[in-house]
């Protein structure tokens, strides 16, 4: 099984060694496999296009979501979020600070709205302890948005579940995604969600009224 070939669309997000490794090992894997399983049609199409894998060699099998962690949560798992001093109304984006996750777009959009007198609050969760995370933290400070954008970092499942349930909605602005767990989790929990118009996201959300161009701030 091959997760995705993001490096062919956004090579700048990968080091030369990472790109070389993927090119070598993915080519070897597709040639040596008698069958390949992927999670989404766009990955199948990419393997056919870039690695010349015959369509009949690839099956698309969506990840089983009825046993996902959010399906096991109940009211008993909700915690009091007052300790975090979060704004009363906020959007949630749970994603590690990786370039393709496109946190930059949210920061810039919040800044533009703020200049127009519209105060939008956003909560980020995920690992920000990397170079990209430090750049994002600096950007938030440079834009003077510390009171509007909160970085909570990695949180446990009860906290994340509570953040979902208390949010005004979830936004997923990613530039590339084999499949988005935050999008699926919001759908499973019945939380309002919008997402970018890339890869599997439009197919997952199933309604073009709630997708947007992630390159259009």
Backbone bond lengths (Angstrom), bond angles and torsions (degrees), N, CA, C in turn:
res aa  C-N    CA-C-N  psi(-1)  N-CA   C-N-CA  omega(-1)  CA-C   N-CA-C  phi
1 X - - - 1.456 - - 1.520 109.36 -
2 X 1.321 116.42 140.40 1.467 122.11 178.82 1.520 107.78 -122.05
3 X 1.315 115.96 128.72 1.466 121.14 -172.67 1.519 111.89 -70.89
4 X 1.332 117.25 -53.48 1.461 120.98 178.48 1.526 108.82 -167.92
5 X 1.325 115.77 174.12 1.474 121.44 175.37 1.530 108.81 -125.74
6 X 1.309 114.94 49.35 1.462 121.41 -178.17 1.530 112.30 -56.07
7 X 1.329 116.69 -32.23 1.467 120.68 -176.55 1.526 112.73 -61.82
8 X 1.338 117.11 -21.10 1.454 120.28 179.34 1.537 111.34 -81.64
9 X 1.323 116.71 -17.96 1.461 121.22 178.92 1.529 111.49 -100.12
10 X 1.321 116.01 -35.58 1.464 120.94 -179.37 1.534 109.64 -130.62
11 X 1.323 117.37 67.93 1.471 119.81 -178.56 1.525 112.59 -60.11
12 X 1.336 116.84 -25.41 1.468 119.84 -178.62 1.526 112.69 -67.89
13 X 1.330 117.28 -15.38 1.459 120.59 178.69 1.530 112.50 -85.70
14 X 1.337 117.41 -1.16 1.462 122.22 -176.44 1.525 109.78 -125.74
15 X 1.323 116.06 150.11 1.456 119.77 175.30 1.530 109.08 -76.10
16 X 1.330 118.13 160.52 1.473 119.93 176.37 1.525 112.17 -55.22
17 X 1.331 116.92 -39.52 1.464 119.94 179.80 1.523 111.81 -65.61
18 X 1.335 116.38 -39.64 1.461 119.87 178.26 1.527 111.03 -65.09
19 X 1.331 117.21 -40.92 1.463 120.42 179.40 1.526 110.66 -66.42
20 X 1.329 116.40 -41.10 1.460 120.19 179.74 1.532 110.53 -65.21
21 X 1.330 116.38 -41.58 1.466 120.83 179.39 1.530 110.54 -61.30
22 X 1.332 115.95 -47.74 1.461 119.52 -178.93 1.529 111.21 -63.73
23 X 1.314 116.84 -43.35 1.465 119.75 -179.48 1.527 110.45 -60.44
24 X 1.318 116.38 -43.90 1.456 120.74 -177.93 1.535 112.00 -70.34
25 X 1.347 115.80 -51.05 1.459 119.72 -172.82 1.525 112.10 -74.80
26 X 1.322 118.04 -35.18 1.464 119.34 178.82 1.529 110.58 -68.26
27 X 1.321 115.87 -38.90 1.460 119.40 177.41 1.522 110.40 -63.04
28 X 1.331 115.33 -45.34 1.466 120.54 179.11 1.535 110.52 -62.07
29 X 1.322 116.32 -44.24 1.468 120.74 -177.42 1.527 111.66 -63.50
30 X 1.327 117.08 -43.67 1.458 119.25 -178.43 1.527 111.53 -68.28
31 X 1.326 117.45 -33.33 1.470 120.74 179.55 1.525 111.75 -73.07
32 X 1.319 117.09 -33.75 1.468 120.91 -174.90 1.528 112.99 -90.10
33 X 1.316 117.48 -10.64 1.467 120.40 -176.61 1.523 111.19 -85.89
34 X 1.310 114.93 142.23 1.462 119.51 172.35 1.525 110.49 -87.85
35 X 1.339 116.13 -20.18 1.462 120.51 178.26 1.525 108.43 -158.21
36 X 1.332 115.36 149.91 1.468 121.24 -178.63 1.520 108.82 -129.56
37 X 1.327 115.90 136.31 1.459 122.19 177.19 1.527 108.17 -114.23
38 X 1.334 116.10 129.69 1.461 121.36 175.47 1.523 108.79 -128.52
39 X 1.335 115.88 166.84 1.463 119.67 -174.61 1.525 113.61 -93.11
40 X 1.358 117.03 -19.77 1.462 118.96 -174.45 1.519 110.78 -142.52
41 X 1.336 114.95 153.83 1.462 120.82 -179.09 1.524 112.88 -61.07
42 X 1.336 117.16 -34.76 1.458 118.20 -176.96 1.529 111.43 -66.30
43 X 1.335 117.06 -29.59 1.462 119.85 176.84 1.529 109.75 -71.66
44 X 1.325 116.67 -41.69 1.460 120.58 175.92 1.520 110.50 -58.08
45 X 1.322 117.09 -46.99 1.465 120.94 -179.62 1.521 111.49 -61.27
46 X 1.327 116.60 -37.61 1.467 119.93 179.13 1.526 111.57 -67.45
47 X 1.326 117.13 -40.00 1.470 119.93 179.29 1.525 110.52 -66.66
48 X 1.311 116.24 -36.02 1.460 119.50 176.62 1.528 110.50 -67.66
49 X 1.331 116.48 -40.47 1.460 121.15 -175.95 1.523 112.61 -74.50
50 X 1.327 116.52 -49.56 1.462 120.66 -170.97 1.531 113.93 -90.54
51 X 1.345 117.01 -25.92 1.466 120.00 -176.57 1.520 112.86 -118.61
52 X 1.342 116.69 5.48 1.459 122.48 176.73 1.532 112.64 54.86
53 X 1.300 116.71 38.56 1.465 121.29 176.96 1.527 108.34 -83.66
54 X 1.333 118.74 127.44 1.466 120.75 178.99 1.530 111.66 -60.85
55 X 1.305 116.32 143.07 1.463 121.12 -176.42 1.528 112.30 -57.30
56 X 1.342 115.82 -36.93 1.466 119.17 -176.94 1.527 113.05 -69.45
57 X 1.330 116.91 -11.46 1.467 120.87 178.69 1.520 112.65 -87.25
58 X 1.339 117.26 -5.89 1.466 120.60 -173.38 1.516 110.60 -121.68
59 X 1.320 116.42 127.37 1.464 121.66 173.11 1.520 109.64 -110.89
60 X 1.325 115.67 138.28 1.461 121.84 176.16 1.520 108.38 -99.63
61 X 1.320 116.23 115.59 1.466 121.26 -179.45 1.521 108.05 -128.09
62 X 1.316 116.99 109.31 1.451 122.36 -178.77 1.522 110.36 -64.48
63 X 1.318 115.88 141.60 1.462 120.27 176.15 1.530 109.78 -58.17
64 X 1.319 116.40 138.62 1.460 120.39 179.21 1.531 109.04 -71.78
65 X 1.317 117.12 120.69 1.455 120.39 -174.14 1.528 114.06 -105.30
66 X 1.334 118.35 -8.05 1.463 118.28 -176.84 1.527 112.46 -76.78
67 X 1.343 116.39 -3.67 1.462 120.13 175.58 1.526 110.09 -118.52
68 X 1.341 115.76 19.63 1.457 120.85 -179.71 1.525 109.76 -68.35
69 X 1.331 116.75 156.12 1.475 119.87 -173.27 1.524 113.22 -57.28
70 X 1.347 117.40 -35.11 1.467 118.20 -177.41 1.521 111.84 -68.23
71 X 1.338 116.81 -23.43 1.468 120.28 179.97 1.524 111.52 -70.65
72 X 1.321 116.45 -17.45 1.465 120.76 -178.21 1.527 112.22 -93.61
73 X 1.342 117.11 -6.50 1.450 120.47 -175.73 1.525 111.15 -83.35
74 X 1.323 115.70 146.90 1.468 122.55 178.22 1.525 108.83 -134.41
75 X 1.327 115.88 -179.72 1.471 120.76 177.22 1.528 111.47 -56.68
76 X 1.328 116.73 -27.64 1.470 120.40 -179.87 1.525 112.62 -67.12
77 X 1.333 116.48 -18.15 1.459 120.28 -179.20 1.527 113.12 -89.51
78 X 1.334 116.83 -8.99 1.458 120.00 179.19 1.523 110.92 -69.75
79 X 1.317 116.06 138.94 1.460 120.69 177.83 1.530 109.06 -119.63
80 X 1.328 115.30 162.95 1.458 121.35 177.47 1.531 108.88 -79.24
81 X 1.319 116.18 119.48 1.467 120.91 -177.15 1.524 112.96 -91.10
82 X 1.341 117.98 3.77 1.462 120.66 -177.15 1.528 112.43 -58.64
83 X 1.325 116.15 -30.36 1.466 120.15 -177.97 1.526 112.17 -62.35
84 X 1.340 116.87 -20.10 1.463 120.22 -177.31 1.535 112.99 -93.58
85 X 1.339 116.32 -3.66 1.468 120.92 177.98 1.527 112.14 52.42
86 X 1.314 115.93 45.11 1.464 120.52 -179.26 1.525 110.36 -79.88
87 X 1.334 116.74 154.30 1.464 119.12 175.23 1.523 110.33 -63.36
88 X 1.330 115.68 155.28 1.463 119.97 -176.98 1.525 111.16 -63.48
89 X 1.338 116.52 -34.94 1.459 120.91 -178.65 1.526 108.64 -127.27
90 X 1.320 116.60 124.64 1.465 119.64 -177.20 1.529 110.82 -150.53
91 X 1.329 114.42 156.57 1.459 121.89 169.79 1.523 108.27 -95.76
92 X 1.312 116.78 149.19 1.464 122.00 -177.93 1.524 110.69 -116.27
93 X 1.333 115.36 135.11 1.470 120.33 171.67 1.523 108.19 -134.39
94 X 1.347 118.00 100.64 1.464 120.99 178.05 1.529 110.10 -90.16
95 X 1.329 116.57 107.15 1.469 120.21 -178.09 1.521 109.58 -165.28
96 X 1.325 116.28 139.37 1.455 119.79 174.78 1.526 110.67 -62.89
97 X 1.307 116.20 155.45 1.465 121.38 -179.00 1.528 110.04 -78.89
98 X 1.328 115.49 75.00 1.459 122.54 173.37 1.529 107.30 -111.73
99 X 1.315 116.71 149.08 1.463 120.57 -172.58 1.521 112.84 -56.17
100 X 1.348 116.62 -42.02 1.470 118.29 -176.02 1.526 113.06 -71.13
101 X 1.324 117.19 -12.49 1.464 119.25 177.90 1.522 112.13 -73.39
102 X 1.355 116.62 -17.38 1.463 121.33 166.41 1.521 113.79 66.31
103 X 1.340 116.45 37.84 1.467 119.26 174.21 1.532 110.99 -60.03
104 X 1.347 115.48 -30.74 1.463 119.70 -179.03 1.526 111.86 -53.22
105 X 1.323 116.32 -41.57 1.464 120.34 -177.61 1.520 111.35 -62.37
106 X 1.332 117.13 -40.00 1.460 120.35 178.89 1.523 110.39 -65.05
107 X 1.339 116.30 -44.63 1.465 120.22 -179.80 1.526 110.15 -59.53
108 X 1.316 116.36 -45.42 1.464 120.37 -178.76 1.531 111.37 -67.66
109 X 1.324 117.12 -38.21 1.464 120.84 178.66 1.530 110.99 -65.83
110 X 1.322 116.18 -41.77 1.466 120.42 177.88 1.524 109.95 -63.46
111 X 1.327 116.54 -38.66 1.464 120.95 179.07 1.529 110.93 -64.21
112 X 1.332 117.20 -46.07 1.464 121.13 179.68 1.526 110.43 -61.92
113 X 1.333 116.65 -43.76 1.468 120.52 178.75 1.528 110.49 -62.69
114 X 1.329 115.82 -40.38 1.463 120.72 -179.19 1.520 111.08 -62.27
115 X 1.334 116.33 -40.44 1.463 120.72 178.61 1.528 111.71 -64.02
116 X 1.328 115.87 -24.43 1.467 121.06 179.21 1.525 111.75 -94.21
117 X 1.342 116.10 7.62 1.454 120.23 177.11 1.502 115.45 87.12
118 X 1.332 117.59 10.03 1.466 121.93 178.88 1.532 109.04 -105.90
119 X 1.311 116.63 113.81 1.462 121.04 -177.65 1.528 110.73 -93.12
120 X 1.314 115.30 108.95 1.467 121.44 177.38 1.523 108.40 -106.28
121 X 1.312 116.25 133.33 1.457 121.25 178.04 1.532 109.88 -108.62
122 X 1.319 115.54 138.83 1.468 121.18 -177.20 1.522 109.06 -133.81
123 X 1.317 115.96 140.70 1.468 122.00 174.16 1.523 108.68 -114.80
124 X 1.336 116.38 125.51 1.460 122.82 174.57 1.522 108.80 -103.14
125 X 1.317 117.02 134.61 1.466 120.71 167.11 1.524 108.46 -121.73
126 X 1.326 116.18 164.30 1.463 120.56 -178.91 1.515 111.09 119.34
127 X 1.310 115.87 177.26 1.456 121.75 -176.94 1.526 111.10 -79.31
128 X 1.317 116.67 115.72 1.464 122.41 176.84 1.531 110.71 -112.38
129 X 1.331 116.96 12.76 1.458 120.91 -179.03 1.525 111.25 -89.79
130 X 1.337 114.96 59.23 1.463 120.73 175.90 1.525 107.78 -148.97
131 X 1.328 116.03 -179.68 1.465 119.59 -175.80 1.523 111.60 -61.17
132 X 1.340 116.77 -43.03 1.462 120.24 179.39 1.522 110.94 -64.23
133 X 1.328 116.48 -38.69 1.454 120.43 177.88 1.518 112.25 -61.43
134 X 1.324 116.47 -41.05 1.467 120.32 178.65 1.524 111.03 -65.43
135 X 1.327 116.90 -38.42 1.469 120.20 177.13 1.526 111.13 -63.34
136 X 1.327 116.36 -40.22 1.459 120.44 179.88 1.528 111.31 -67.38
137 X 1.329 116.25 -40.67 1.471 119.68 177.77 1.521 110.50 -60.93
138 X 1.333 115.96 -43.08 1.465 120.49 179.27 1.529 111.13 -64.46
139 X 1.325 115.95 -39.41 1.459 120.42 -179.58 1.523 110.78 -63.19
140 X 1.319 116.86 -41.31 1.461 121.27 178.86 1.527 110.25 -61.38
141 X 1.335 116.54 -41.39 1.466 121.22 178.09 1.530 110.74 -68.00
142 X 1.327 116.53 -44.97 1.465 120.96 -179.81 1.523 111.63 -59.63
143 X 1.339 116.44 -34.68 1.462 121.21 -179.92 1.533 111.80 -87.91
144 X 1.333 116.47 0.88 1.473 121.83 -179.36 1.529 111.67 56.54
145 X 1.335 115.66 45.51 1.464 120.99 -177.76 1.531 112.41 -112.06
146 X 1.343 116.44 19.62 1.464 119.07 -176.64 1.526 113.14 -60.09
147 X 1.343 116.99 -27.17 1.462 120.08 -179.50 1.522 112.44 -86.44
148 X 1.333 116.03 -8.24 1.469 119.18 -177.73 1.523 113.05 -111.76
149 X 1.326 116.90 -24.57 1.463 120.07 -179.23 1.530 109.05 -121.12
150 X 1.319 115.38 119.49 1.467 122.10 -176.92 1.523 109.38 -110.06
151 X 1.326 117.27 127.19 1.465 122.27 174.27 1.529 107.84 -102.38
152 X 1.319 116.83 111.81 1.463 120.75 -178.87 1.522 112.56 -93.63
153 X 1.335 117.00 -14.88 1.459 119.83 -178.90 1.517 111.65 75.54
154 X 1.315 116.23 -157.86 1.467 121.16 179.97 1.525 109.54 -75.00
155 X 1.320 116.60 129.89 1.467 121.55 179.95 1.529 109.28 -125.83
156 X 1.329 115.86 161.77 1.467 118.90 178.83 1.529 110.29 -79.26
157 X 1.316 116.14 172.34 1.468 120.43 -173.60 1.527 112.58 -63.72
158 X 1.335 117.57 -39.62 1.461 119.46 179.99 1.525 110.98 -63.30
159 X 1.333 116.60 -39.84 1.464 120.09 178.87 1.522 110.68 -67.35
160 X 1.344 116.25 -44.41 1.461 119.59 -179.80 1.530 110.62 -63.79
161 X 1.314 116.93 -42.04 1.467 121.26 177.36 1.527 110.53 -59.75
162 X 1.312 116.85 -42.73 1.463 121.51 179.74 1.520 110.91 -67.14
163 X 1.333 117.05 -37.35 1.466 121.30 177.42 1.525 110.69 -64.37
164 X 1.336 116.28 -42.33 1.464 120.04 175.25 1.530 110.19 -57.16
165 X 1.319 115.58 -53.08 1.464 120.58 -172.49 1.527 112.77 -67.30
166 X 1.325 117.65 -26.06 1.461 121.19 -178.32 1.526 112.87 -93.18
167 X 1.325 117.08 -7.79 1.463 120.62 -175.78 1.524 111.71 -77.87
168 X 1.330 114.43 157.17 1.465 119.46 172.48 1.520 110.28 -77.06
169 X 1.323 115.99 -21.36 1.452 120.72 179.42 1.515 110.41 170.47
170 X 1.314 115.22 170.87 1.461 122.79 -179.76 1.523 108.29 -115.48
171 X 1.329 116.48 139.89 1.460 120.79 176.27 1.517 108.69 -123.75
172 X 1.333 116.78 134.28 1.462 123.07 -177.89 1.535 108.11 -125.98
173 X 1.348 118.37 92.85 1.465 121.58 -173.11 1.525 113.70 -96.09
174 X 1.302 117.74 20.98 1.457 121.88 -170.89 1.527 112.71 -58.65
175 X 1.339 115.29 147.89 1.466 121.98 179.10 1.520 111.91 -85.02
176 X 1.323 116.47 -24.26 1.470 121.47 179.66 1.517 107.14 -155.63
177 X 1.311 116.14 138.01 1.454 119.88 -178.83 1.517 109.27 -157.16
178 X 1.325 116.98 118.86 1.467 118.26 173.83 1.521 108.93 -59.49
179 X 1.320 115.22 -46.78 1.458 122.62 175.31 1.515 107.90 -161.86
180 X 1.316 118.08 137.83 1.465 121.58 -173.12 1.522 111.55 -101.89
181 X 1.330 116.30 112.98 1.463 119.76 175.47 1.534 111.99 -66.29
182 X 1.349 119.52 -43.13 1.474 117.82 177.02 1.524 112.92 -56.86
183 X 1.337 117.46 -39.09 1.459 120.30 177.96 1.526 110.15 -63.67
184 X 1.325 116.75 -48.33 1.466 120.23 -178.95 1.523 111.34 -65.55
185 X 1.339 116.81 -38.08 1.461 120.10 -179.92 1.523 111.05 -65.78
186 X 1.331 116.74 -40.98 1.462 119.53 178.11 1.535 110.41 -62.98
187 X 1.330 116.05 -42.63 1.466 120.08 179.38 1.532 110.60 -62.57
188 X 1.328 116.47 -46.12 1.460 120.80 -179.34 1.529 111.92 -61.97
189 X 1.340 116.47 -33.51 1.468 120.88 -178.33 1.525 112.48 -89.11
190 X 1.339 117.05 -5.89 1.453 119.85 -179.16 1.519 113.13 73.16
191 X 1.341 116.57 28.92 1.460 121.55 179.34 1.531 108.76 -92.96
192 X 1.333 119.45 134.96 1.466 120.28 176.56 1.529 110.53 -54.75
193 X 1.337 117.32 137.22 1.468 120.31 -176.21 1.517 109.72 -149.63
194 X 1.336 115.60 141.97 1.454 122.54 170.25 1.515 108.08 -125.53
195 X 1.330 117.20 154.22 1.461 119.73 -175.97 1.521 110.64 -148.00
196 X 1.321 115.86 165.06 1.461 120.59 178.54 1.529 110.37 -74.47
197 X 1.324 114.96 167.94 1.470 120.99 -171.74 1.528 112.22 -98.69
198 X 1.348 116.86 40.33 1.466 120.31 -175.78 1.527 111.67 -112.80
199 X 1.311 114.94 157.40 1.474 125.64 172.73 1.527 111.58 41.86
200 X 1.339 116.89 -120.63 1.463 120.85 -172.76 1.521 113.49 -87.23
201 X 1.323 118.84 -5.84 1.458 120.29 -170.52 1.529 113.81 -64.74
202 X 1.349 119.91 -46.81 1.467 118.87 177.98 1.534 112.46 -59.84
203 X 1.326 115.42 -38.97 1.470 120.25 178.84 1.522 110.59 -64.88
204 X 1.327 116.74 -37.52 1.463 121.17 -177.98 1.523 111.41 -70.71
205 X 1.336 116.54 -45.25 1.468 119.10 -176.60 1.525 111.00 -77.38
206 X 1.342 116.66 -30.42 1.450 120.95 171.79 1.513 115.69 69.88
207 X 1.342 117.98 19.84 1.463 120.15 179.68 1.524 108.42 -154.35
208 X 1.321 116.25 112.85 1.463 121.02 -175.98 1.527 113.20 -66.82
209 X 1.328 117.75 -14.02 1.468 119.93 178.02 1.523 112.10 -67.91
210 X 1.331 116.89 -16.28 1.447 120.12 -173.96 1.532 113.29 -118.34
211 X 1.342 116.22 23.39 1.464 120.25 174.54 1.526 109.11 -118.64
212 X 1.335 115.83 158.00 1.461 120.23 -177.47 1.524 109.36 -146.83
213 X 1.320 115.37 165.38 1.457 122.29 176.70 1.526 108.35 -81.97
214 X 1.323 116.81 114.73 1.469 120.94 -175.98 1.521 112.18 -69.02
215 X 1.311 118.32 -14.67 1.461 121.58 178.31 1.519 112.51 -91.11
216 X 1.335 116.88 -1.29 1.459 122.01 -178.95 1.528 108.61 -108.17
217 X 1.344 115.76 98.27 1.465 119.03 -176.53 1.528 111.23 -58.56
